[in-house]
Amino acid sequence: MSEIHLTEVLEQPVAAVRRRVRMEELQDTMGAAFEQVLAALEESGTRTAGAPYARYRGVSADLVDVEIGFPVESPFAGAGDVVGEVLPAARVVEAVHAGGYDALRSTYEEIERWMREKGVTPSEEMWEFYESGLQSDPDPANWRTRIVWPVTGLAISRD
């Protein structure tokens, strides 16, 4: 994992589909959703502006509420299930997880510990950018997932 740090992110238009799925179905759901979003973008002539992402909304033991898609260069009007959304401007805790997705939980635990130590409060949603993964390299040791988690709290006041 890279160093955990506070930063600010700018608003980013995205094109995505939103799903509620069981955790064990997430990887298959993501693959199909990425293909669906890319097809809609290609048909509309809209260009991607970065790595694919997943935005997790809230925490549930049974189902994951996830928005899956790509950042885009300009706002996307939508096509069928693929909608134009925005990742909001925010102050965030950010870190890059190196390795396979099965070890992501330990990176999240480190981030949560860091936030408690710094006195910041995590949002109920966060997103991940899949900067490299199975599509770019078959070796999980080379995969990189950027975790972006909006926060509030004293440690990040503007004073």
N, C-alpha and C positions, 0 to 999 in steps of 0.2 A: 504494500500500500504506500502511496505517496504521502507526503506531509498533509495533515489536516489543517485547513486554514479558512479564515473568514474572507469573503470577497463580495463584490456586488456584481449582479448580472443584469443585463439590459433585457427589456422585453423582446421576445423572439416569436415571430409568427411561425406556426407549424401547421401541418396537415396530418390528420390522425383519424383513427377509429377508436371507439371506446368500448371496452368489453368488461364483463364480470365473469371471471373464470376461477376454477379451482387451481391452487398453486401447482399441482402436478400436471395441469394442462397448459401452463403458462408458456413454456418454450415453444410448443407446437402452435399455440395461438399467435405468438409473436411472429413466427416465420410467415404464417398465412397473412397476418395483418400487414407486415412490411411489404409483401408482394402486392396486396390490394392497394395500399397507399401509393406505392411506386407506379402502379398501372394508372391510377387516377391522375397522378401528377404528370405522367407522360402524355396522357390523352389531353390534358388541359394546357400543356406547354409550360407548366410551372417547374422551376428548377429547385432542387434541394440545396440547402445551405449548411450542411453538416452531417454528422453521424446520426444514425437512427437513435431514437430515444423511447423510453417508456416512462410515463408519469403515473405514479401510484397515488391514489386518493384515499386516504384513511387506512386503517389497519383492521383486518378482519381475520379471524381464525379459519373461517370456511372458504370465503370467496375473496378474490383480489379484484378491486375496481381499478382498471388500468387503461390509460390512454396510450396508444401505440402509433408511432409515426416518424416523421422527419421534419426538422426545421426547414423552412422554405425562404427563398429570397424576398418574396412579397406575399401579402395576405392571400390566402387561398379561398375561393368562393365556395368550394364544396362540390361534391359529386357523389350522390347516393349516400352510403354509410360513411364516406370519407368527408370529414368536415374541417373547416378552417378554425383553428384555435390560436391561443397565445400562451406561451410560457411567460409568466409575469416578471417584470423587473423586481428584484428583491435583494436583500442582504442574505447571503447563504453561507453555509458551511460546505466546503467542497474537498473531495479527496478522490484519488484514482485508485481503484482496486486492480491489482495485477493478478491474473490467473483465472481459473475456471469459475463459472457461476455458482458451483456448489460451495465455494468458500466465501461468497459475498456476505453471508450472515456475520462472519467474524469481523469483516470490515465495518459493517453497520454497528456492531457492538463497540468497536473502538471509537467510532464517530460519536455514538451516544455517550460514552464515558467522557470523551473530550468536551462535549457540550455541557454535561453536568459540571465538570471542573471549571469551565469558563462562565457558568451561570447564564447560559442562553437556553431559550425554549424552542424546541423544534416545531415546525408546522406539522399539520396532519398529512401533508402531502410532500412528496419529494420526487425527483426524476433522476433517471440514469441515461447517460449517453454511451452507446456501445461503440467506442472508438476503434476497437479491433475485436474480432471474435471469430467464430467458426467460418464465416464467409470469407474472411481475409487470411486465416491461418488455422490449420487443423490442430496445432499444438496449443492447448489451453494455457500453458505457461506464458504465452505471448499475448494473451487477450488483455484488453484494458477497458475498464468500465468507469466512467467519470460519474460520481455521485454528487448531486446538487440538492441541498436540503435547506429551504428557507427557514430563517430563525428570527427570534426577537429576544431581547434581554439586555441587561445592563452592560455586558461586555461589548456590545456593539452599538452603544448609544453614540450619537453624533457630537456629544459634548467634547 
